[in-house]
Amino acid sequence: MKNEKLETPPPGWFALDVMKTGDGRKWDWVALMVDTHPDELKHCLCHCAKLYVHPDDYQPVAGRVAREAFVRVPGKHRNADAAWDAIQSIISPGH
């Protein structure tokens, strides 16, 4: 399993978190996104996203794999809240 790096979020994917890219001094952000609803991650084999599931709840089903990608958040954002709002406005236009 390898995390992809994408410029735009795939349709229907969900954002789990945002984080700074590079050396951390710039205002560039990426979002960790998955193709599975966050409530269902506990049933999927995943690499990074499993860190967002309580260890007692993580029970992956054989053959069920969640795809993950780091997606660039367009624009410059001063903090995580602004980057989160930006990615949410892209994946949920009515948000």
SERO-994363 format. One record per atom (N, C-alpha, C, O, CB): y negated, z, x negated; chain; atom name. Coordinates in steps of 0.001 Angstrom, whole numbers, plus 500000, padded with zeros to 6 digits. Glycine has a CB too. Example, Ala and Ser with C-alpha at 12.3 -4.5 7.8 and 13.67 -1.06 7.14 Angstrom:
BEGIN
<v:505690 w:507800 u:486810 ch:A at:N>
<v:504500 w:507800 u:487700 ch:A at:CA>
<v:503300 w:507800 u:486800 ch:A at:C>
<v:503319 w:508465 u:485764 ch:A at:O>
<v:504473 w:509046 u:488692 ch:A at:CB>
<v:502250 w:507080 u:487150 ch:A at:N>
<v:501060 w:507140 u:486330 ch:A at:CA>
<v:499970 w:507870 u:487100 ch:A at:C>
<v:498862 w:508039 u:486591 ch:A at:O>
<v:500598 w:505725 u:485916 ch:A at:CB>
This chain:
BEGIN
<v:501180 w:500000 u:499150 ch:A at:N>
<v:500000 w:500000 u:500000 ch:A at:CA>
<v:498765 w:500000 u:499111 ch:A at:C>
<v:498614 w:500854 u:498237 ch:A at:O>
<v:499997 w:501223 u:500963 ch:A at:CB>
<v:497898 w:499048 u:499339 ch:A at:N>
<v:496670 w:498960 u:498557 ch:A at:CA>
<v:495504 w:498871 u:499519 ch:A at:C>
<v:495551 w:498124 u:500496 ch:A at:O>
<v:496692 w:497738 u:497589 ch:A at:CB>
<v:494453 w:499636 u:499242 ch:A at:N>
<v:493270 w:499576 u:500097 ch:A at:CA>
<v:492470 w:498324 u:499785 ch:A at:C>
<v:492183 w:498023 u:498627 ch:A at:O>
<v:492396 w:500832 u:499915 ch:A at:CB>
<v:492119 w:497607 u:500827 ch:A at:N>
<v:491306 w:496416 u:500683 ch:A at:CA>
<v:489840 w:496815 u:500563 ch:A at:C>
<v:489448 w:497912 u:500961 ch:A at:O>
<v:491520 w:495457 u:501871 ch:A at:CB>
<v:489043 w:495917 u:500014 ch:A at:N>
<v:487596 w:496095 u:499993 ch:A at:CA>
<v:487014 w:494909 u:500745 ch:A at:C>
<v:487193 w:493759 u:500342 ch:A at:O>
<v:487026 w:496195 u:498514 ch:A at:CB>
<v:486313 w:495192 u:501845 ch:A at:N>
<v:485813 w:494144 u:502727 ch:A at:CA>
<v:484299 w:494219 u:502869 ch:A at:C>
<v:483700 w:495282 u:502706 ch:A at:O>
<v:486473 w:494244 u:504099 ch:A at:CB>
<v:483693 w:493089 u:503174 ch:A at:N>
<v:482248 w:493033 u:503402 ch:A at:CA>
<v:481882 w:493364 u:504844 ch:A at:C>
<v:480813 w:493913 u:505109 ch:A at:O>
<v:481715 w:491658 u:503041 ch:A at:CB>
<v:482770 w:493029 u:505771 ch:A at:N>
<v:482496 w:493299 u:507194 ch:A at:CA>
<v:483714 w:493964 u:507816 ch:A at:C>
<v:484844 w:493696 u:507409 ch:A at:O>
<v:482135 w:491984 u:507963 ch:A at:CB>
<v:483491 w:494829 u:508800 ch:A at:N>
<v:484628 w:495506 u:509422 ch:A at:CA>
<v:485440 w:494563 u:510301 ch:A at:C>
<v:484869 w:493777 u:511057 ch:A at:O>
<v:484148 w:496689 u:510244 ch:A at:CB>
<v:486759 w:494635 u:510211 ch:A at:N>
<v:487596 w:493835 u:511100 ch:A at:CA>
<v:487439 w:494315 u:512546 ch:A at:C>
<v:487247 w:495508 u:512780 ch:A at:O>
<v:489078 w:493908 u:510662 ch:A at:CB>
<v:487518 w:493419 u:513497 ch:A at:N>
<v:487399 w:493819 u:514911 ch:A at:CA>
<v:488484 w:494823 u:515294 ch:A at:C>
<v:489646 w:494674 u:514917 ch:A at:O>
<v:487482 w:492583 u:515830 ch:A at:CB>
<v:488088 w:495838 u:516040 ch:A at:N>
<v:489033 w:496813 u:516542 ch:A at:CA>
<v:489398 w:497930 u:515586 ch:A at:C>
<v:490196 w:498799 u:515938 ch:A at:O>
<v:490242 w:496129 u:516936 ch:A at:CB>
<v:488837 w:497933 u:514389 ch:A at:N>
<v:489140 w:498994 u:513432 ch:A at:CA>
<v:488239 w:500196 u:513678 ch:A at:C>
<v:487214 w:500088 u:514351 ch:A at:O>
<v:488975 w:498487 u:511987 ch:A at:CB>
<v:488631 w:501345 u:513126 ch:A at:N>
<v:487932 w:502608 u:513335 ch:A at:CA>
<v:487435 w:503167 u:512000 ch:A at:C>
<v:488141 w:503115 u:510993 ch:A at:O>
<v:488855 w:503627 u:514037 ch:A at:CB>
<v:486222 w:503697 u:512005 ch:A at:N>
<v:485668 w:504336 u:510808 ch:A at:CA>
<v:486110 w:505791 u:510766 ch:A at:C>
<v:486050 w:506495 u:511774 ch:A at:O>
<v:484116 w:504234 u:510786 ch:A at:CB>
<v:486554 w:506240 u:509595 ch:A at:N>
<v:486932 w:507635 u:509413 ch:A at:CA>
<v:485853 w:508425 u:508687 ch:A at:C>
<v:485606 w:509589 u:509001 ch:A at:O>
<v:488236 w:507726 u:508651 ch:A at:CB>
<v:485212 w:507784 u:507715 ch:A at:N>
<v:484237 w:508484 u:506892 ch:A at:CA>
<v:483395 w:507472 u:506140 ch:A at:C>
<v:483761 w:506302 u:506036 ch:A at:O>
<v:484930 w:509453 u:505912 ch:A at:CB>
<v:482270 w:507926 u:505619 ch:A at:N>
<v:481440 w:507104 u:504744 ch:A at:CA>
<v:481249 w:507846 u:503427 ch:A at:C>
<v:481235 w:509077 u:503391 ch:A at:O>
<v:480063 w:506776 u:505410 ch:A at:CB>
<v:481103 w:507088 u:502351 ch:A at:N>
<v:480894 w:507682 u:501033 ch:A at:CA>
<v:480067 w:506751 u:500165 ch:A at:C>
<v:480062 w:505536 u:500366 ch:A at:O>
<v:482238 w:507992 u:500353 ch:A at:CB>
<v:479371 w:507329 u:499204 ch:A at:N>
<v:478565 w:506519 u:498296 ch:A at:CA>
<v:479464 w:505699 u:497383 ch:A at:C>
<v:480587 w:506090 u:497064 ch:A at:O>
<v:477624 w:507408 u:497465 ch:A at:CB>
<v:478938 w:504552 u:496972 ch:A at:N>
<v:479672 w:503705 u:496032 ch:A at:CA>
<v:479050 w:503822 u:494656 ch:A at:C>
<v:477944 w:504339 u:494504 ch:A at:O>
<v:479681 w:502231 u:496500 ch:A at:CB>
<v:479756 w:503347 u:493671 ch:A at:N>
<v:479211 w:503294 u:492319 ch:A at:CA>
<v:478977 w:504660 u:491710 ch:A at:C>
<v:479792 w:505573 u:491850 ch:A at:O>
<v:477933 w:502533 u:492321 ch:A at:CB>
<v:477845 w:504783 u:491030 ch:A at:N>
<v:477566 w:506009 u:490279 ch:A at:CA>
<v:476978 w:507119 u:491142 ch:A at:C>
<v:476709 w:508210 u:490638 ch:A at:O>
<v:476622 w:505706 u:489147 ch:A at:CB>
<v:476775 w:506864 u:492422 ch:A at:N>
<v:476306 w:507898 u:493328 ch:A at:CA>
<v:474794 w:508061 u:493375 ch:A at:C>
<v:474288 w:508820 u:494201 ch:A at:O>
<v:476915 w:509182 u:492951 ch:A at:CB>
<v:474061 w:507366 u:492509 ch:A at:N>
<v:472608 w:507499 u:492514 ch:A at:CA>
<v:471937 w:506461 u:493404 ch:A at:C>
<v:470761 w:506596 u:493744 ch:A at:O>
<v:472073 w:507384 u:491105 ch:A at:CB>
<v:472672 w:505440 u:493774 ch:A at:N>
<v:472103 w:504393 u:494620 ch:A at:CA>
<v:472300 w:504742 u:496081 ch:A at:C>
<v:472961 w:505727 u:496411 ch:A at:O>
<v:472736 w:503027 u:494307 ch:A at:CB>
<v:471734 w:503944 u:496939 ch:A at:N>
<v:471835 w:504181 u:498374 ch:A at:CA>
<v:472853 w:503250 u:499018 ch:A at:C>
<v:472726 w:502907 u:500193 ch:A at:O>
<v:470473 w:504006 u:499038 ch:A at:CB>
<v:473853 w:502842 u:498261 ch:A at:N>
<v:474890 w:501954 u:498771 ch:A at:CA>
<v:476084 w:502787 u:499230 ch:A at:C>
<v:476509 w:503725 u:498555 ch:A at:O>
<v:475318 w:500923 u:497691 ch:A at:CB>
<v:476613 w:502417 u:500400 ch:A at:N>
<v:477688 w:503184 u:501021 ch:A at:CA>
<v:478832 w:502280 u:501435 ch:A at:C>
<v:478633 w:501092 u:501684 ch:A at:O>
<v:477168 w:503953 u:502229 ch:A at:CB>
<v:480050 w:502850 u:501509 ch:A at:N>
<v:481207 w:502184 u:502089 ch:A at:CA>
<v:481790 w:503108 u:503151 ch:A at:C>
<v:481606 w:504325 u:503112 ch:A at:O>
<v:482274 w:501824 u:500995 ch:A at:CB>
<v:482494 w:502506 u:504095 ch:A at:N>
<v:483180 w:503267 u:505126 ch:A at:CA>
<v:484681 w:503107 u:504925 ch:A at:C>
<v:485164 w:502001 u:504681 ch:A at:O>
<v:482752 w:502803 u:506551 ch:A at:CB>
<v:485412 w:504203 u:505025 ch:A at:N>
<v:486868 w:504132 u:505052 ch:A at:CA>
<v:487247 w:503824 u:506493 ch:A at:C>
<v:486948 w:504594 u:507405 ch:A at:O>
<v:487544 w:505474 u:504534 ch:A at:CB>
<v:487913 w:502683 u:506687 ch:A at:N>
<v:488267 w:502239 u:508033 ch:A at:CA>
<v:489773 w:502016 u:508131 ch:A at:C>
<v:490437 w:501679 u:507151 ch:A at:O>
<v:487504 w:500947 u:508401 ch:A at:CB>
<v:490290 w:502213 u:509340 ch:A at:N>
<v:491722 w:502034 u:509602 ch:A at:CA>
<v:491915 w:501189 u:510856 ch:A at:C>
<v:491034 w:501112 u:511712 ch:A at:O>
<v:492433 w:503407 u:509759 ch:A at:CB>
<v:493083 w:500558 u:510950 ch:A at:N>
<v:493377 w:499714 u:512114 ch:A at:CA>
<v:494080 w:500481 u:513223 ch:A at:C>
<v:494490 w:499891 u:514223 ch:A at:O>
<v:494229 w:498531 u:511699 ch:A at:CB>
<v:494223 w:501782 u:513056 ch:A at:N>
<v:494906 w:502645 u:514014 ch:A at:CA>
<v:493924 w:503690 u:514529 ch:A at:C>
<v:493098 w:504194 u:513769 ch:A at:O>
<v:496148 w:503322 u:513369 ch:A at:CB>
<v:494010 w:504015 u:515807 ch:A at:N>
<v:493127 w:505043 u:516346 ch:A at:CA>
<v:493330 w:506332 u:515541 ch:A at:C>
<v:494468 w:506697 u:515245 ch:A at:O>
<v:493403 w:505280 u:517873 ch:A at:CB>
<v:492240 w:507027 u:515183 ch:A at:N>
<v:492360 w:508240 u:514362 ch:A at:CA>
<v:493329 w:509289 u:514917 ch:A at:C>
<v:493954 w:510013 u:514142 ch:A at:O>
<v:491010 w:508864 u:514207 ch:A at:CB>
<v:493462 w:509380 u:516224 ch:A at:N>
<v:494396 w:510350 u:516801 ch:A at:CA>
<v:495851 w:509984 u:516536 ch:A at:C>
<v:496730 w:510841 u:516624 ch:A at:O>
<v:494166 w:510466 u:518293 ch:A at:CB>
<v:496113 w:508721 u:516213 ch:A at:N>
<v:497481 w:508256 u:515974 ch:A at:CA>
<v:497856 w:508224 u:514498 ch:A at:C>
<v:498996 w:507900 u:514164 ch:A at:O>
<v:497660 w:506884 u:516559 ch:A at:CB>
<v:496921 w:508554 u:513606 ch:A at:N>
<v:497206 w:508500 u:512171 ch:A at:CA>
<v:498331 w:509443 u:511762 ch:A at:C>
<v:499041 w:509187 u:510789 ch:A at:O>
<v:495957 w:508833 u:511386 ch:A at:CB>
<v:498488 w:510516 u:512497 ch:A at:N>
<v:499539 w:511483 u:512150 ch:A at:CA>
<v:500931 w:510875 u:512269 ch:A at:C>
<v:501892 w:511425 u:511732 ch:A at:O>
<v:499440 w:512715 u:513046 ch:A at:CB>
<v:501050 w:509744 u:512967 ch:A at:N>
<v:502338 w:509082 u:513141 ch:A at:CA>
<v:502511 w:507869 u:512230 ch:A at:C>
<v:503518 w:507166 u:512318 ch:A at:O>
<v:502501 w:508660 u:514576 ch:A at:CB>
<v:501522 w:507620 u:511345 ch:A at:N>
<v:501541 w:506419 u:510510 ch:A at:CA>
<v:501587 w:506765 u:509028 ch:A at:C>
<v:501011 w:507758 u:508584 ch:A at:O>
<v:500321 w:505556 u:510801 ch:A at:CB>
<v:502276 w:505933 u:508288 ch:A at:N>
<v:502249 w:506038 u:506842 ch:A at:CA>
<v:500926 w:505445 u:506373 ch:A at:C>
<v:500592 w:504314 u:506725 ch:A at:O>
<v:503478 w:505311 u:506185 ch:A at:CB>
<v:500180 w:506197 u:505588 ch:A at:N>
<v:498893 w:505710 u:505096 ch:A at:CA>
<v:498586 w:506368 u:503762 ch:A at:C>
<v:499191 w:507380 u:503408 ch:A at:O>
<v:497760 w:505991 u:506118 ch:A at:CB>
<v:497656 w:505798 u:503029 ch:A at:N>
<v:497355 w:506256 u:501683 ch:A at:CA>
<v:496219 w:507288 u:501700 ch:A at:C>
<v:496458 w:508471 u:501460 ch:A at:O>
<v:496984 w:505063 u:500786 ch:A at:CB>
<v:495013 w:506858 u:501977 ch:A at:N>
<v:493844 w:507754 u:501995 ch:A at:CA>
<v:493657 w:508439 u:503339 ch:A at:C>
<v:493278 w:509609 u:503393 ch:A at:O>
<v:492587 w:506979 u:501647 ch:A at:CB>
<v:493917 w:507730 u:504409 ch:A at:N>
<v:493630 w:508239 u:505747 ch:A at:CA>
<v:494428 w:509495 u:506086 ch:A at:C>
<v:494005 w:510290 u:506925 ch:A at:O>
<v:493914 w:507171 u:506771 ch:A at:CB>
<v:495578 w:509678 u:505440 ch:A at:N>
<v:496359 w:510879 u:505746 ch:A at:CA>
<v:495623 w:512147 u:505332 ch:A at:C>
<v:495975 w:513239 u:505779 ch:A at:O>
<v:497716 w:510818 u:505050 ch:A at:CB>
<v:494619 w:512017 u:504493 ch:A at:N>
<v:493812 w:513175 u:504106 ch:A at:CA>
<v:492955 w:513676 u:505267 ch:A at:C>
<v:492395 w:514770 u:505199 ch:A at:O>
<v:492922 w:512824 u:502916 ch:A at:CB>
<v:492853 w:512888 u:506319 ch:A at:N>
<v:492069 w:513259 u:507505 ch:A at:CA>
<v:492955 w:513810 u:508620 ch:A at:C>
<v:492498 w:514006 u:509747 ch:A at:O>
<v:491285 w:512051 u:508020 ch:A at:CB>
<v:494221 w:514058 u:508298 ch:A at:N>
<v:495184 w:514613 u:509251 ch:A at:CA>
<v:495642 w:515967 u:508702 ch:A at:C>
<v:495907 w:516098 u:507507 ch:A at:O>
<v:496413 w:513634 u:509479 ch:A at:CB>
<v:495734 w:516962 u:509571 ch:A at:N>
<v:496224 w:518273 u:509139 ch:A at:CA>
<v:497651 w:518112 u:508615 ch:A at:C>
<v:498464 w:517435 u:509246 ch:A at:O>
<v:496171 w:519315 u:510312 ch:A at:CB>
<v:497967 w:518726 u:507468 ch:A at:N>
<v:499310 w:518556 u:506883 ch:A at:CA>
<v:500449 w:518933 u:507822 ch:A at:C>
<v:501515 w:518319 u:507774 ch:A at:O>
<v:499421 w:519379 u:505633 ch:A at:CB>
<v:500244 w:519926 u:508670 ch:A at:N>
<v:501303 w:520320 u:509609 ch:A at:CA>
<v:501544 w:519266 u:510683 ch:A at:C>
<v:502631 w:519195 u:511256 ch:A at:O>
<v:500950 w:521646 u:510267 ch:A at:CB>
<v:500525 w:518443 u:510957 ch:A at:N>
<v:500629 w:517419 u:512007 ch:A at:CA>
<v:501107 w:516071 u:511483 ch:A at:C>
<v:501508 w:515213 u:512271 ch:A at:O>
<v:499291 w:517241 u:512682 ch:A at:CB>
<v:501073 w:515868 u:510163 ch:A at:N>
<v:501404 w:514561 u:509592 ch:A at:CA>
<v:502908 w:514344 u:509627 ch:A at:C>
<v:503646 w:514911 u:508821 ch:A at:O>
<v:500877 w:514444 u:508145 ch:A at:CB>
<v:503358 w:513519 u:510565 ch:A at:N>
<v:504776 w:513202 u:510769 ch:A at:CA>
<v:504917 w:511681 u:510914 ch:A at:C>
<v:505118 w:511195 u:512026 ch:A at:O>
<v:505351 w:513947 u:512037 ch:A at:CB>
<v:504816 w:510924 u:509820 ch:A at:N>
<v:504876 w:509466 u:509949 ch:A at:CA>
<v:506229 w:508978 u:510472 ch:A at:C>
<v:507287 w:509491 u:510107 ch:A at:O>
<v:504587 w:508818 u:508608 ch:A at:CB>
<v:506152 w:507986 u:511327 ch:A at:N>
<v:507343 w:507353 u:511892 ch:A at:CA>
<v:507736 w:506214 u:510955 ch:A at:C>
<v:506880 w:505447 u:510514 ch:A at:O>
<v:507087 w:506830 u:513363 ch:A at:CB>
<v:509008 w:506105 u:510657 ch:A at:N>
<v:509498 w:505062 u:509750 ch:A at:CA>
<v:509048 w:503685 u:510222 ch:A at:C>
<v:509232 w:503326 u:511385 ch:A at:O>
<v:511034 w:505111 u:509646 ch:A at:CB>
<v:508463 w:502926 u:509319 ch:A at:N>
<v:508036 w:501570 u:509631 ch:A at:CA>
<v:506657 w:501447 u:510250 ch:A at:C>
<v:506153 w:500335 u:510407 ch:A at:O>
<v:509006 w:500964 u:510532 ch:A at:CB>
<v:506038 w:502555 u:510605 ch:A at:N>
<v:504698 w:502505 u:511205 ch:A at:CA>
<v:503661 w:502759 u:510111 ch:A at:C>
<v:503554 w:503867 u:509585 ch:A at:O>
<v:504553 w:503556 u:512366 ch:A at:CB>
<v:502909 w:501726 u:509782 ch:A at:N>
<v:501960 w:501781 u:508676 ch:A at:CA>
<v:500551 w:501491 u:509193 ch:A at:C>
<v:500337 w:500531 u:509933 ch:A at:O>
<v:502353 w:500774 u:507563 ch:A at:CB>
<v:499616 w:502312 u:508804 ch:A at:N>
<v:498208 w:502073 u:509144 ch:A at:CA>
<v:497558 w:501318 u:507992 ch:A at:C>
<v:497649 w:501732 u:506836 ch:A at:O>
<v:497450 w:503420 u:509432 ch:A at:CB>
<v:496909 w:500220 u:508312 ch:A at:N>
<v:496161 w:499484 u:507283 ch:A at:CA>
<v:494825 w:500179 u:507071 ch:A at:C>
<v:494213 w:500665 u:508022 ch:A at:O>
<v:495950 w:497981 u:507691 ch:A at:CB>
<v:494379 w:500225 u:505831 ch:A at:N>
<v:493123 w:500875 u:505463 ch:A at:CA>
<v:492269 w:499906 u:504660 ch:A at:C>
<v:492782 w:499023 u:503973 ch:A at:O>
<v:493383 w:502173 u:504656 ch:A at:CB>
<v:490967 w:500086 u:504756 ch:A at:N>
<v:490051 w:499269 u:503962 ch:A at:CA>
<v:488763 w:500036 u:503737 ch:A at:C>
<v:488338 w:500834 u:504572 ch:A at:O>
<v:489764 w:497914 u:504655 ch:A at:CB>
<v:488158 w:499780 u:502599 ch:A at:N>
<v:486808 w:500262 u:502351 ch:A at:CA>
<v:485872 w:499115 u:502700 ch:A at:C>
<v:485965 w:498028 u:502132 ch:A at:O>
<v:486616 w:500745 u:500856 ch:A at:CB>
<v:484965 w:499371 u:503645 ch:A at:N>
<v:484067 w:498335 u:504150 ch:A at:CA>
<v:482640 w:498687 u:503752 ch:A at:C>
<v:482179 w:499809 u:503965 ch:A at:O>
<v:484193 w:498185 u:505697 ch:A at:CB>
<v:481959 w:497721 u:503178 ch:A at:N>
<v:480576 w:497944 u:502773 ch:A at:CA>
<v:479710 w:498183 u:504000 ch:A at:C>
<v:479788 w:497447 u:504984 ch:A at:O>
<v:480043 w:496750 u:501959 ch:A at:CB>
<v:478877 w:499228 u:503928 ch:A at:N>
<v:477917 w:499505 u:504998 ch:A at:CA>
<v:476640 w:498768 u:504629 ch:A at:C>
<v:476028 w:499077 u:503606 ch:A at:O>
<v:477662 w:501065 u:505188 ch:A at:CB>
<v:476221 w:497794 u:505442 ch:A at:N>
<v:475035 w:497012 u:505075 ch:A at:CA>
<v:473770 w:497864 u:505095 ch:A at:C>
<v:473643 w:498797 u:505887 ch:A at:O>
<v:474871 w:495822 u:506020 ch:A at:CB>
<v:472838 w:497522 u:504206 ch:A at:N>
<v:471565 w:498226 u:504129 ch:A at:CA>
<v:471606 w:499362 u:503128 ch:A at:C>
<v:472634 w:499635 u:502509 ch:A at:O>
<v:471178 w:498756 u:505487 ch:A at:CB>
<v:470477 w:500012 u:502986 ch:A at:N>
<v:470329 w:501162 u:502091 ch:A at:CA>
<v:470142 w:502402 u:502958 ch:A at:C>
<v:469321 w:502403 u:503876 ch:A at:O>
<v:469119 w:500973 u:501095 ch:A at:CB>
<v:470893 w:503444 u:502671 ch:A at:N>
<v:470858 w:504647 u:503498 ch:A at:CA>
<v:470710 w:505869 u:502607 ch:A at:C>
<v:471403 w:506002 u:501599 ch:A at:O>
<v:472132 w:504759 u:504369 ch:A at:CB>
<v:469808 w:506755 u:502982 ch:A at:N>
<v:469517 w:507941 u:502175 ch:A at:CA>
<v:470593 w:509011 u:502263 ch:A at:C>
<v:470746 w:509811 u:501340 ch:A at:O>
<v:468206 w:508528 u:502594 ch:A at:CB>
<v:471347 w:509037 u:503370 ch:A at:N>
<v:472353 w:510090 u:503505 ch:A at:CA>
<v:473554 w:509580 u:504315 ch:A at:C>
<v:473546 w:508478 u:504864 ch:A at:O>
<v:471738 w:511344 u:504179 ch:A at:CB>
<v:474570 w:510424 u:504360 ch:A at:N>
<v:475816 w:510037 u:505032 ch:A at:CA>
<v:475613 w:509839 u:506528 ch:A at:C>
<v:476238 w:508958 u:507120 ch:A at:O>
<v:476891 w:511090 u:504796 ch:A at:CB>
<v:474759 w:510634 u:507144 ch:A at:N>
<v:474520 w:510477 u:508581 ch:A at:CA>
<v:473933 w:509109 u:508901 ch:A at:C>
<v:474336 w:508473 u:509875 ch:A at:O>
<v:473585 w:511574 u:509087 ch:A at:CB>
<v:472987 w:508653 u:508090 ch:A at:N>
<v:472376 w:507339 u:508310 ch:A at:CA>
<v:473402 w:506225 u:508088 ch:A at:C>
<v:473427 w:505249 u:508839 ch:A at:O>
<v:471162 w:507142 u:507371 ch:A at:CB>
<v:474250 w:506364 u:507062 ch:A at:N>
<v:475288 w:505360 u:506805 ch:A at:CA>
<v:476313 w:505356 u:507942 ch:A at:C>
<v:476774 w:504294 u:508362 ch:A at:O>
<v:475989 w:505633 u:505448 ch:A at:CB>
<v:476667 w:506542 u:508436 ch:A at:N>
<v:477618 w:506646 u:509550 ch:A at:CA>
<v:477047 w:505968 u:510790 ch:A at:C>
<v:477749 w:505208 u:511457 ch:A at:O>
<v:477950 w:508130 u:509854 ch:A at:CB>
<v:475790 w:506231 u:511102 ch:A at:N>
<v:475160 w:505606 u:512263 ch:A at:CA>
<v:475146 w:504083 u:512117 ch:A at:C>
<v:475338 w:503358 u:513093 ch:A at:O>
<v:473727 w:506136 u:512447 ch:A at:CB>
<v:474919 w:503605 u:510893 ch:A at:N>
<v:474873 w:502162 u:510656 ch:A at:CA>
<v:476236 w:501517 u:510906 ch:A at:C>
<v:476315 w:500481 u:511567 ch:A at:O>
<v:474409 w:501873 u:509224 ch:A at:CB>
<v:477301 w:502114 u:510387 ch:A at:N>
<v:478622 w:501505 u:510587 ch:A at:CA>
<v:479046 w:501621 u:512044 ch:A at:C>
<v:479688 w:500712 u:512570 ch:A at:O>
<v:479673 w:502169 u:509673 ch:A at:CB>
<v:478699 w:502724 u:512708 ch:A at:N>
<v:479029 w:502875 u:514124 ch:A at:CA>
<v:478306 w:501836 u:514979 ch:A at:C>
<v:478871 w:501332 u:515950 ch:A at:O>
<v:478676 w:504283 u:514603 ch:A at:CB>
<v:477065 w:501513 u:514627 ch:A at:N>
<v:476331 w:500512 u:515405 ch:A at:CA>
<v:476929 w:499122 u:515242 ch:A at:C>
<v:476777 w:498269 u:516116 ch:A at:O>
<v:474866 w:500492 u:514991 ch:A at:CB>
<v:477607 w:498898 u:514123 ch:A at:N>
<v:478257 w:497602 u:513891 ch:A at:CA>
<v:479567 w:497509 u:514673 ch:A at:C>
<v:479836 w:496494 u:515316 ch:A at:O>
<v:478520 w:497389 u:512382 ch:A at:CB>
<v:480381 w:498564 u:514621 ch:A at:N>
<v:481693 w:498494 u:515262 ch:A at:CA>
<v:481648 w:498834 u:516742 ch:A at:C>
<v:482571 w:498494 u:517482 ch:A at:O>
<v:482649 w:499421 u:514567 ch:A at:CB>
<v:480582 w:499502 u:517187 ch:A at:N>
<v:480403 w:499830 u:518607 ch:A at:CA>
<v:478996 w:499448 u:519016 ch:A at:C>
<v:478115 w:500308 u:519047 ch:A at:O>
<v:480668 w:501345 u:518883 ch:A at:CB>
<v:478755 w:498177 u:519332 ch:A at:N>
<v:477398 w:497717 u:519624 ch:A at:CA>
<v:476676 w:498530 u:520694 ch:A at:C>
<v:475447 w:498610 u:520666 ch:A at:O>
<v:477443 w:496294 u:520048 ch:A at:CB>
<v:477390 w:499128 u:521622 ch:A at:N>
<v:476747 w:499931 u:522667 ch:A at:CA>
<v:476509 w:501367 u:522268 ch:A at:C>
<v:476016 w:502157 u:523073 ch:A at:O>
<v:477572 w:499905 u:523904 ch:A at:CB>
<v:476851 w:501730 u:521027 ch:A at:N>
<v:476799 w:503099 u:520539 ch:A at:CA>
<v:475385 w:503626 u:520471 ch:A at:C>
<v:475172 w:504773 u:520077 ch:A at:O>
<v:477438 w:503192 u:519187 ch:A at:CB>
